[in-house]
Amino acid sequence: MTTPRIFLVASALAATFALAACGRNHHTYINVSHGNIVLQDDQVTIHADDAPDAIVTANGDLRIGGRTIAVDASQRRLLRTYYQDAERVGHQAIEVGKAGADMAGGTIGDVFSNLADGHPDRIDAAVKKRTDALLVHASRICDTLQSMQVTQEAIAAQLDAFRPYTRLKASDAQECRADIAKERSKLAKSGD
């Protein structure tokens, strides 16, 4: 892959992850194929097409359609874990955004610096290193999505009222990992 092409691919990848993962105005949106999940103001709102919104709070409360659902200690622990995973996705999205900004700015600096120093052959390696850092951050989101999906299934197994809110599917984490694997493969091939 030529230096300009790898630069464009790397910049596009950074922008894609930064825009897809980061929330605006202190919101984190987790868009999945079966609805979306929003973290905002110390609560997670789960939007389902076929049911009223469900809200999970930081302390493990569950409200559905404005009604508080009674939960036992075990269910509350699971709901807190679900909330913490959603919060973790938000923090990880910020890290992806920072890595994307570092990659974009750093890549431009690497290009100019290596060209000015007479070492254009070092540009690809520098871009690959920054791209790999971005992919490491992005892969953490995949892991957290999987954890969140497992927790969601455990909640639904114990709490019938939560069953319509199992928006995350195992395929969401799998697709996330497949996208990252595809980018890693492209990155590896670019050195050939």
Phi and psi restraints in degrees (value plus and minus 20) as a CYANA .aco file:
   2 THR   PHI     -95.9   -55.9
   2 THR   PSI     139.3   179.3
   3 THR   PHI     -78.8   -38.8
   3 THR   PSI     -67.4   -27.4
   4 PRO   PHI     -80.9   -40.9
   4 PRO   PSI     -57.7   -17.7
   5 ARG   PHI     -87.7   -47.7
   5 ARG   PSI     -65.9   -25.9
   6 ILE   PHI     -83.7   -43.7
   6 ILE   PSI     -54.9   -14.9
   7 PHE   PHI     -83.1   -43.1
   7 PHE   PSI     -64.3   -24.3
   8 LEU   PHI     -86.6   -46.6
   8 LEU   PSI     -62.5   -22.5
   9 VAL   PHI     -83.0   -43.0
   9 VAL   PSI     -65.8   -25.8
  10 ALA   PHI     -83.1   -43.1
  10 ALA   PSI     -62.9   -22.9
  11 SER   PHI     -86.0   -46.0
  11 SER   PSI     -61.0   -21.0
  12 ALA   PHI     -84.3   -44.3
  12 ALA   PSI     -60.7   -20.7
  13 LEU   PHI     -82.9   -42.9
  13 LEU   PSI     -64.8   -24.8
  14 ALA   PHI     -80.7   -40.7
  14 ALA   PSI     -65.7   -25.7
  15 ALA   PHI     -85.2   -45.2
  15 ALA   PSI     -60.6   -20.6
  16 THR   PHI     -81.3   -41.3
  16 THR   PSI     -70.9   -30.9
  17 PHE   PHI     -85.2   -45.2
  17 PHE   PSI     -60.9   -20.9
  18 ALA   PHI     -83.2   -43.2
  18 ALA   PSI     -63.6   -23.6
  19 LEU   PHI     -94.2   -54.2
  19 LEU   PSI     -56.9   -16.9
  20 ALA   PHI     -94.1   -54.1
  20 ALA   PSI     -53.8   -13.8
  21 ALA   PHI    -114.1   -74.1
  21 ALA   PSI     -52.4   -12.4
  22 CYS   PHI    -104.1   -64.1
  22 CYS   PSI     117.0   157.0
  23 GLY   PHI    -108.0   -68.0
  23 GLY   PSI     143.1   183.1
  24 ARG   PHI    -129.2   -89.2
  24 ARG   PSI     131.9   171.9
  25 ASN   PHI      33.4    73.4
  25 ASN   PSI      24.8    64.8
  26 HIS   PHI      41.6    81.6
  26 HIS   PSI      10.2    50.2
  27 HIS   PHI    -131.8   -91.8
  27 HIS   PSI     126.0   166.0
  28 THR   PHI    -140.9  -100.9
  28 THR   PSI     105.1   145.1
  29 TYR   PHI    -125.7   -85.7
  29 TYR   PSI     107.9   147.9
  30 ILE   PHI    -132.8   -92.8
  30 ILE   PSI      79.0   119.0
  31 ASN   PHI    -109.7   -69.7
  31 ASN   PSI     103.7   143.7
  32 VAL   PHI    -145.5  -105.5
  32 VAL   PSI     149.1   189.1
  33 SER   PHI     -86.6   -46.6
  33 SER   PSI     -35.2     4.8
  34 HIS   PHI    -138.7   -98.7
  34 HIS   PSI       7.4    47.4
  35 GLY   PHI     116.2   156.2
  35 GLY   PSI    -182.3  -142.3
  36 ASN   PHI    -166.5  -126.5
  36 ASN   PSI     141.3   181.3
  37 ILE   PHI    -147.1  -107.1
  37 ILE   PSI     110.6   150.6
  38 VAL   PHI    -143.6  -103.6
  38 VAL   PSI     107.3   147.3
  39 LEU   PHI    -120.7   -80.7
  39 LEU   PSI     101.1   141.1
  40 GLN   PHI    -181.1  -141.1
  40 GLN   PSI     119.2   159.2
  41 ASP   PHI      32.6    72.6
  41 ASP   PSI      30.2    70.2
  42 ASP   PHI      39.3    79.3
  42 ASP   PSI      10.2    50.2
  43 GLN   PHI    -170.1  -130.1
  43 GLN   PSI     133.5   173.5
  44 VAL   PHI    -129.0   -89.0
  44 VAL   PSI     104.5   144.5
  45 THR   PHI    -126.7   -86.7
  45 THR   PSI     106.2   146.2
  46 ILE   PHI    -126.7   -86.7
  46 ILE   PSI      96.3   136.3
  47 HIS   PHI    -114.4   -74.4
  47 HIS   PSI     107.3   147.3
  48 ALA   PHI    -146.1  -106.1
  48 ALA   PSI     119.3   159.3
  49 ASP   PHI     -84.9   -44.9
  49 ASP   PSI     -51.3   -11.3
  50 ASP   PHI    -127.9   -87.9
  50 ASP   PSI      -4.4    35.6
  51 ALA   PHI    -176.5  -136.5
  51 ALA   PSI     139.1   179.1
  52 PRO   PHI     -86.3   -46.3
  52 PRO   PSI     141.0   181.0
  53 ASP   PHI     -81.1   -41.1
  53 ASP   PSI     125.6   165.6
  54 ALA   PHI    -130.9   -90.9
  54 ALA   PSI     122.3   162.3
  55 ILE   PHI    -143.8  -103.8
  55 ILE   PSI     109.3   149.3
  56 VAL   PHI    -133.9   -93.9
  56 VAL   PSI     105.7   145.7
  57 THR   PHI    -116.1   -76.1
  57 THR   PSI     148.4   188.4
  58 ALA   PHI     -80.0   -40.0
  58 ALA   PSI     -50.5   -10.5
  59 ASN   PHI    -112.7   -72.7
  59 ASN   PSI     -12.2    27.8
  60 GLY   PHI      71.5   111.5
  60 GLY   PSI      -3.8    36.2
  61 ASP   PHI     -96.6   -56.6
  61 ASP   PSI     130.6   170.6
  62 LEU   PHI    -147.4  -107.4
  62 LEU   PSI     105.6   145.6
  63 ARG   PHI    -143.2  -103.2
  63 ARG   PSI     114.5   154.5
  64 ILE   PHI    -147.0  -107.0
  64 ILE   PSI     101.6   141.6
  65 GLY   PHI      37.6    77.6
  65 GLY   PSI      13.9    53.9
  66 GLY   PHI      64.3   104.3
  66 GLY   PSI     -24.9    15.1
  67 ARG   PHI    -121.3   -81.3
  67 ARG   PSI     111.4   151.4
  68 THR   PHI     -96.7   -56.7
  68 THR   PSI     110.2   150.2
  69 ILE   PHI    -118.4   -78.4
  69 ILE   PSI     110.4   150.4
  70 ALA   PHI     -89.8   -49.8
  70 ALA   PSI     112.1   152.1
  71 VAL   PHI    -151.4  -111.4
  71 VAL   PSI     129.5   169.5
  72 ASP   PHI    -110.2   -70.2
  72 ASP   PSI     160.0   200.0
  73 ALA   PHI     -81.3   -41.3
  73 ALA   PSI     -60.8   -20.8
  74 SER   PHI     -85.8   -45.8
  74 SER   PSI     -63.9   -23.9
  75 GLN   PHI     -85.3   -45.3
  75 GLN   PSI     -58.8   -18.8
  76 ARG   PHI     -82.2   -42.2
  76 ARG   PSI     -62.0   -22.0
  77 ARG   PHI     -80.3   -40.3
  77 ARG   PSI     -64.0   -24.0
  78 LEU   PHI     -84.6   -44.6
  78 LEU   PSI     -61.5   -21.5
  79 LEU   PHI     -85.1   -45.1
  79 LEU   PSI     -57.2   -17.2
  80 ARG   PHI     -85.2   -45.2
  80 ARG   PSI     -60.8   -20.8
  81 THR   PHI     -82.5   -42.5
  81 THR   PSI     -61.8   -21.8
  82 TYR   PHI     -79.3   -39.3
  82 TYR   PSI     -67.8   -27.8
  83 TYR   PHI     -79.4   -39.4
  83 TYR   PSI     -66.3   -26.3
  84 GLN   PHI     -82.5   -42.5
  84 GLN   PSI     -57.9   -17.9
  85 ASP   PHI     -84.9   -44.9
  85 ASP   PSI     -62.1   -22.1
  86 ALA   PHI     -81.9   -41.9
  86 ALA   PSI     -61.1   -21.1
  87 GLU   PHI     -84.4   -44.4
  87 GLU   PSI     -59.4   -19.4
  88 ARG   PHI     -82.4   -42.4
  88 ARG   PSI     -61.1   -21.1
  89 VAL   PHI     -78.4   -38.4
  89 VAL   PSI     -61.7   -21.7
  90 GLY   PHI     -80.6   -40.6
  90 GLY   PSI     -66.1   -26.1
  91 HIS   PHI     -85.1   -45.1
  91 HIS   PSI     -60.5   -20.5
  92 GLN   PHI     -86.3   -46.3
  92 GLN   PSI     -55.2   -15.2
  93 ALA   PHI     -82.6   -42.6
  93 ALA   PSI     -59.6   -19.6
  94 ILE   PHI     -82.6   -42.6
  94 ILE   PSI     -62.0   -22.0
  95 GLU   PHI     -83.5   -43.5
  95 GLU   PSI     -58.4   -18.4
  96 VAL   PHI     -83.6   -43.6
  96 VAL   PSI     -62.6   -22.6
  97 GLY   PHI     -81.7   -41.7
  97 GLY   PSI     -62.6   -22.6
  98 LYS   PHI     -84.5   -44.5
  98 LYS   PSI     -63.3   -23.3
  99 ALA   PHI     -84.3   -44.3
  99 ALA   PSI     -56.7   -16.7
 100 GLY   PHI     -85.2   -45.2
 100 GLY   PSI     -62.4   -22.4
 101 ALA   PHI     -86.3   -46.3
 101 ALA   PSI     -61.6   -21.6
 102 ASP   PHI     -81.9   -41.9
 102 ASP   PSI     -61.7   -21.7
 103 MET   PHI     -84.1   -44.1
 103 MET   PSI     -67.5   -27.5
 104 ALA   PHI     -82.8   -42.8
 104 ALA   PSI     -71.6   -31.6
 105 GLY   PHI     -87.1   -47.1
 105 GLY   PSI     -62.9   -22.9
 106 GLY   PHI     -86.9   -46.9
 106 GLY   PSI     -56.0   -16.0
 107 THR   PHI     -85.2   -45.2
 107 THR   PSI     -62.6   -22.6
 108 ILE   PHI     -81.0   -41.0
 108 ILE   PSI     -64.4   -24.4
 109 GLY   PHI     -81.7   -41.7
 109 GLY   PSI     -61.9   -21.9
 110 ASP   PHI     -82.0   -42.0
 110 ASP   PSI     -62.5   -22.5
 111 VAL   PHI     -80.6   -40.6
 111 VAL   PSI     -72.2   -32.2
 112 PHE   PHI     -86.2   -46.2
 112 PHE   PSI     -61.7   -21.7
 113 SER   PHI     -82.6   -42.6
 113 SER   PSI     -67.8   -27.8
 114 ASN   PHI     -90.1   -50.1
 114 ASN   PSI     -53.4   -13.4
 115 LEU   PHI     -87.9   -47.9
 115 LEU   PSI     -63.4   -23.4
 116 ALA   PHI     -84.8   -44.8
 116 ALA   PSI     -55.1   -15.1
 117 ASP   PHI    -102.5   -62.5
 117 ASP   PSI     -23.1    16.9
 118 GLY   PHI      58.1    98.1
 118 GLY   PSI       7.2    47.2
 119 HIS   PHI    -146.3  -106.3
 119 HIS   PSI      38.9    78.9
 120 PRO   PHI     -81.5   -41.5
 120 PRO   PSI     -40.7    -0.7
 121 ASP   PHI     -88.1   -48.1
 121 ASP   PSI     -35.2     4.8
 122 ARG   PHI    -111.0   -71.0
 122 ARG   PSI     -28.1    11.9
 123 ILE   PHI     -84.7   -44.7
 123 ILE   PSI     -67.8   -27.8
 124 ASP   PHI     -77.4   -37.4
 124 ASP   PSI     -63.7   -23.7
 125 ALA   PHI     -83.5   -43.5
 125 ALA   PSI     -59.8   -19.8
 126 ALA   PHI     -86.0   -46.0
 126 ALA   PSI     -62.5   -22.5
 127 VAL   PHI     -85.9   -45.9
 127 VAL   PSI     -61.5   -21.5
 128 LYS   PHI     -81.4   -41.4
 128 LYS   PSI     -61.4   -21.4
 129 LYS   PHI     -82.3   -42.3
 129 LYS   PSI     -64.5   -24.5
 130 ARG   PHI     -88.2   -48.2
 130 ARG   PSI     -58.7   -18.7
 131 THR   PHI     -84.6   -44.6
 131 THR   PSI     -60.9   -20.9
 132 ASP   PHI     -82.2   -42.2
 132 ASP   PSI     -60.4   -20.4
 133 ALA   PHI     -81.4   -41.4
 133 ALA   PSI     -60.8   -20.8
 134 LEU   PHI     -82.8   -42.8
 134 LEU   PSI     -63.6   -23.6
 135 LEU   PHI     -86.4   -46.4
 135 LEU   PSI     -54.2   -14.2
 136 VAL   PHI     -81.4   -41.4
 136 VAL   PSI     -66.7   -26.7
 137 HIS   PHI     -82.4   -42.4
 137 HIS   PSI     -63.7   -23.7
 138 ALA   PHI     -85.0   -45.0
 138 ALA   PSI     -55.8   -15.8
 139 SER   PHI     -85.9   -45.9
 139 SER   PSI     -46.4    -6.4
 140 ARG   PHI     -85.2   -45.2
 140 ARG   PSI     -54.0   -14.0
 141 ILE   PHI     -83.9   -43.9
 141 ILE   PSI     -61.4   -21.4
 142 CYS   PHI     -78.8   -38.8
 142 CYS   PSI     -64.3   -24.3
 143 ASP   PHI     -82.2   -42.2
 143 ASP   PSI     -62.5   -22.5
 144 THR   PHI     -89.4   -49.4
 144 THR   PSI     -56.7   -16.7
 145 LEU   PHI     -80.4   -40.4
 145 LEU   PSI     -59.7   -19.7
 146 GLN   PHI     -85.2   -45.2
 146 GLN   PSI     -64.7   -24.7
 147 SER   PHI     -79.8   -39.8
 147 SER   PSI     -63.9   -23.9
 148 MET   PHI     -83.4   -43.4
 148 MET   PSI     -59.4   -19.4
 149 GLN   PHI     -87.2   -47.2
 149 GLN   PSI     -61.1   -21.1
 150 VAL   PHI     -83.8   -43.8
 150 VAL   PSI     -63.7   -23.7
 151 THR   PHI     -83.6   -43.6
 151 THR   PSI     -62.4   -22.4
 152 GLN   PHI     -78.7   -38.7
 152 GLN   PSI     -62.2   -22.2
 153 GLU   PHI     -86.1   -46.1
 153 GLU   PSI     -57.6   -17.6
 154 ALA   PHI     -85.7   -45.7
 154 ALA   PSI     -59.3   -19.3
 155 ILE   PHI     -83.6   -43.6
 155 ILE   PSI     -68.0   -28.0
 156 ALA   PHI     -82.5   -42.5
 156 ALA   PSI     -52.3   -12.3
 157 ALA   PHI     -88.0   -48.0
 157 ALA   PSI     -48.6    -8.6
 158 GLN   PHI    -119.2   -79.2
 158 GLN   PSI     -38.4     1.6
 159 LEU   PHI    -156.5  -116.5
 159 LEU   PSI      80.8   120.8
 160 ASP   PHI     -74.9   -34.9
 160 ASP   PSI     -57.9   -17.9
 161 ALA   PHI     -81.4   -41.4
 161 ALA   PSI     -42.2    -2.2
 162 PHE   PHI    -107.3   -67.3
 162 PHE   PSI     -33.7     6.3
 163 ARG   PHI     -74.4   -34.4
 163 ARG   PSI     -60.2   -20.2
 164 PRO   PHI     -87.0   -47.0
 164 PRO   PSI     -28.1    11.9
 165 TYR   PHI    -126.7   -86.7
 165 TYR   PSI      -0.8    39.2
 166 THR   PHI    -104.6   -64.6
 166 THR   PSI      52.6    92.6
 167 ARG   PHI     -97.4   -57.4
 167 ARG   PSI     -51.1   -11.1
 168 LEU   PHI    -101.5   -61.5
 168 LEU   PSI     116.1   156.1
 169 LYS   PHI    -136.4   -96.4
 169 LYS   PSI     137.0   177.0
 170 ALA   PHI     -76.8   -36.8
 170 ALA   PSI     -51.3   -11.3
 171 SER   PHI     -85.4   -45.4
 171 SER   PSI     -44.1    -4.1
 172 ASP   PHI     -84.4   -44.4
 172 ASP   PSI     -67.5   -27.5
 173 ALA   PHI     -88.1   -48.1
 173 ALA   PSI     -58.2   -18.2
 174 GLN   PHI     -83.0   -43.0
 174 GLN   PSI     -63.2   -23.2
 175 GLU   PHI     -86.0   -46.0
 175 GLU   PSI     -58.6   -18.6
 176 CYS   PHI     -79.4   -39.4
 176 CYS   PSI     -68.4   -28.4
 177 ARG   PHI     -85.3   -45.3
 177 ARG   PSI     -58.0   -18.0
 178 ALA   PHI     -84.2   -44.2
 178 ALA   PSI     -60.4   -20.4
 179 ASP   PHI     -82.1   -42.1
 179 ASP   PSI     -62.1   -22.1
 180 ILE   PHI     -88.4   -48.4
 180 ILE   PSI     -61.7   -21.7
 181 ALA   PHI     -80.9   -40.9
 181 ALA   PSI     -58.8   -18.8
 182 LYS   PHI     -83.3   -43.3
 182 LYS   PSI     -62.6   -22.6
 183 GLU   PHI     -87.5   -47.5
 183 GLU   PSI     -58.2   -18.2
 184 ARG   PHI     -84.0   -44.0
 184 ARG   PSI     -58.4   -18.4
 185 SER   PHI     -84.7   -44.7
 185 SER   PSI     -63.2   -23.2
 186 LYS   PHI     -82.0   -42.0
 186 LYS   PSI     -60.2   -20.2
 187 LEU   PHI     -84.1   -44.1
 187 LEU   PSI     -63.5   -23.5
 188 ALA   PHI     -85.4   -45.4
 188 ALA   PSI     -59.7   -19.7
 189 LYS   PHI     -89.0   -49.0
 189 LYS   PSI     -46.1    -6.1
 190 SER   PHI     -86.4   -46.4
 190 SER   PSI     -39.3     0.7
 191 GLY   PHI    -105.8   -65.8
 191 GLY   PSI     -30.2     9.8
